[in-house]
Amino acid sequence: MDMIGTIPGLVTGESFKYYWLKFFRIILYMIRLTDPFDIMFRFCLQQYSKKRQSDLISFASLIIGVIYVAHTMGCLWIYLGKA
């Protein structure tokens, strides 16, 4: 997936025409963002049932995702304000 976003930049230079391909990388990293937290939560929540673990992990992943998206939107807002 990284190659999809990287190869056009190497071949054509830093062209904004193909810059949208870098969003594939961002989406992939957003999906993989919560994986380390899932492992940590599964270890910490071993005493609970599998259903309870799944619910708590899903909720924590949602919160982490919301914080990440809010941070990204804040950075974008600041970037657009300086432009």
Secondary structure, 3 states (H helix, E strand, C coil): CHHHHHHHHHHHCCCHHHHHHHHHHHHHHHHHCCHHHHHHHHHHCCCCCHHHHHHHHHHHHHHHHHHHHHHHHHHHHHHHHHC
